[in-house]
Amino acid sequence: MSNHSLRLKYTNAVADLANAASEKLRSGASEEAVARWVVDERNALKQTFRDLTPAPVLERLIANTVARYGNAMGPDVDELRASGKSWREIIDSATRAGEHGEDFFKPRD
């Protein structure tokens, strides 16, 4: 599978999380419960897709994440809350795939 196809599948899976989170909220789940659930689900998706990502691209992804957040997976829900994000902001950010640009996923020499 090409890097582009893999990224597209990941982006679609994250969009599916947005739909599921919205449904949970409509069904009466609290924003806190949904935020905690969706961050866990997003991290599971990250790991699933990282396991499928070619090593050179994976190294860039992890390096960017470490540079931005100080660890390979990014912040957990409690860290996001401690940084001042609301439950809704956490839900919104966890259901939006990060932006890397098309060139990020192209093979490099």
C-alpha positions as CSV (number, residue, x, y, z in Angstrom):
1,M,0.0,0.0,0.0
2,S,1.3,3.4,-0.9
3,N,2.1,6.0,1.8
4,H,-0.7,8.2,0.3
5,S,-3.2,5.4,0.5
6,L,-2.2,4.6,4.1
7,R,-2.6,8.3,5.0
8,L,-6.0,8.4,3.4
9,K,-7.2,5.4,5.3
10,Y,-5.9,6.9,8.6
11,T,-7.6,10.3,7.8
12,N,-10.9,8.4,7.1
13,A,-10.6,6.4,10.3
14,V,-10.1,9.6,12.3
15,A,-13.2,11.1,10.6
16,D,-15.1,8.0,11.6
17,L,-14.1,8.7,15.2
18,A,-15.6,12.2,14.8
19,N,-18.9,10.6,13.8
20,A,-18.8,8.1,16.7
21,A,-18.0,10.9,19.2
22,S,-20.9,13.0,17.9
23,E,-23.2,10.0,18.3
24,K,-22.0,9.4,21.8
25,L,-22.7,13.1,22.7
26,R,-26.1,13.0,21.1
27,S,-26.9,9.8,23.1
28,G,-26.2,11.7,26.3
29,A,-22.6,10.8,27.2
30,S,-20.7,13.5,29.0
31,E,-18.1,15.5,27.1
32,E,-15.5,14.3,29.6
33,A,-16.4,10.6,28.9
34,V,-16.4,11.2,25.2
35,A,-13.1,13.1,25.3
36,R,-11.4,10.3,27.3
37,W,-12.8,7.6,25.0
38,V,-11.9,9.4,21.8
39,V,-8.3,10.2,22.8
40,D,-7.8,6.5,23.7
41,E,-9.3,5.4,20.3
42,R,-7.2,7.9,18.4
43,N,-4.0,6.6,20.1
44,A,-5.0,3.1,19.2
45,L,-5.5,4.2,15.6
46,K,-2.1,5.9,15.7
47,Q,-0.4,2.7,16.8
48,T,-2.3,0.6,14.2
49,F,-1.3,2.8,11.4
50,R,2.2,3.3,12.6
51,D,2.6,-0.5,12.6
52,L,1.8,-0.3,8.8
53,T,4.0,2.7,8.0
54,P,7.4,2.3,6.3
55,A,10.3,2.9,8.6
56,P,11.6,6.2,7.0
57,V,8.2,7.8,7.2
58,L,7.5,6.5,10.7
59,E,10.8,7.9,11.9
60,R,9.8,11.4,10.6
61,L,6.3,11.1,12.2
62,I,7.8,10.1,15.6
63,A,10.5,12.8,15.4
64,N,7.8,15.4,14.7
65,T,5.6,14.2,17.5
66,V,8.5,14.1,20.0
67,A,9.6,17.6,19.0
68,R,6.1,18.9,19.4
69,Y,4.9,17.0,22.5
70,G,8.0,15.5,24.1
71,N,6.9,11.9,23.6
72,A,6.2,9.6,20.7
73,M,2.4,9.4,21.1
74,G,1.5,12.9,21.9
75,P,-0.4,14.3,25.0
76,D,-2.9,12.2,26.9
77,V,-6.2,13.6,27.9
78,D,-5.1,14.7,31.3
79,E,-2.1,16.6,29.8
80,L,-4.5,18.3,27.4
81,R,-6.8,19.4,30.3
82,A,-3.8,20.6,32.3
83,S,-2.8,22.8,29.3
84,G,-6.2,24.5,29.4
85,K,-8.2,22.7,26.8
86,S,-11.9,22.1,27.3
87,W,-13.4,18.7,27.0
88,R,-15.0,19.8,23.7
89,E,-11.7,21.1,22.4
90,I,-10.1,17.8,23.2
91,I,-12.8,15.9,21.3
92,D,-12.5,18.3,18.3
93,S,-8.7,17.9,18.1
94,A,-8.7,14.2,18.6
95,T,-11.1,13.8,15.7
96,R,-9.0,15.8,13.3
97,A,-6.0,14.2,11.6
98,G,-2.8,16.2,11.9
99,E,-1.6,18.2,9.0
100,H,1.7,17.1,7.5
101,G,1.4,18.1,3.9
102,E,1.7,15.7,0.9
103,D,5.5,15.9,0.6
104,F,5.9,14.5,4.2
105,F,4.8,11.1,3.1
106,K,6.9,10.9,-0.1
107,P,10.0,8.7,0.0
108,R,13.3,10.6,0.6
109,D,16.8,9.7,-0.5
